[in-house]
């Protein structure tokens, strides 16, 4: 079916059949400006598409079969040739990495639900003295967590260096709330220091009170999600078995930047009272 004798225009129904997309999908893609009609009848509101849009429509359909989000599809459509192909390849590499992480999470959940959680963690206690810290706090998603920790640690180190202040004990990351698909923390990156510094940007100064904490030490391999959850579970169980209570949010204390796989990398620590 054509409009006003123009053979290059198809009514939405005919275009849906040619492109193998549903009417619902076509209306959605039009609303998002991914695939706007070539012409809309001003009186009837009927939508017409050009034959030349079929290839674009089929590409959108194929990308959706990869579960590519519509916003990411828009990026692909803005590119051409090798650049578009690289964007698709990058997306799929990210999807495979996400799938592997979910496989590890399934294995963790199976162990947890079957009562087969890891019991290899040696939980100890220590006294932590009062200390001055410079910190950056932010509410964020899981996808932003690692970059936030690395960038904030670098920024705080730079501020201390410029001020002539000296880092003292290892830096730590406080989780004031869960970070998952529904919860955004917040997360606080902290560097203890001695000396004088005037914080810049998001950084603030505060005094971390003296406290006792239960902790377990992990290697780099043990910090991979979701295996690190076993460590949190081990410390939490130890705290409960000993009739103690958390006095502050849990934290991860990092003391090696690039250790070997079998070397200690960080502590999962729970302040207790």
C-alpha positions, 0 to 999 in steps of 0.5 A: 500500500502506498500514499498519494502514488508514492511507491516508497511509502508503506502504511504501518501495517505493511511496514510491520510485516516487511520489517517483522516488527509488531505495531506496538514495537513500531509505535514505541520506537517512534516515540523514542525517535529510534524509528520515526515514520517518514510521514504522518497523515495530518487528518487521520494520524496514519503513519507511513514508513519509507521502504528504505527504513526497513533495514534500520527496523530489522537492525533494531529488531536484531539488536533487541534479540541481544537484549540490548537496551534501547538507549544503547541501540540509539548509540549503535544507530548513530555509528556506521560500519566498523564503529557500529560493529565495535559498539555491538562487540563491546556490548556483548563482551559486557553482557558475557561478563555480566552473565559470568558474574551471575553464574558465580552468584547462582553458585553462591546462592546454591551453597548458601541455601543448601547450608554449604557456605564457606567456613574457611575464614579466620575471624579475629578482633583488634582495637582501632585507635581514634583517627582523622580521616578525609573522605568522599561519600556518594550514593551510587549503583553497582556499575559505578562502585569500583570506579568510584572507589579507585577515583576517590582514593586517587583524589584523596591521596592527591589532596593529602600530598598537596597539603603536605599531610601524611597517610597513616593507616590503610584506607578503608571503604565504609558501606553505609547501606547495601549497594545493589539494583535497588539500594544505592549505599551510600558508600564512603571512601576514607583515608586516615592521615596526620597533618593539616589539610583543607578538603576540596570538592566532595571531600570532607574531614571527620574523626573516626572514633576509636573502636574494636572490630571483628575482621577477616583477611582476604586475598585478591581472589577472595574479593571477587563478587560474590565470593566476598559475600562469604567473608561478610557472612563469616564475620557476621556469624562470628559477631552473632555467635559471640553475642555482640552488636555492630557499633558502626557500618561494615567496611573493607580495609585495603592495604595492598594496591597490586598484590599477588593473587595469594597475598593478603589484599583487604580485610572485611571488618565489622565495628563491634560493641 
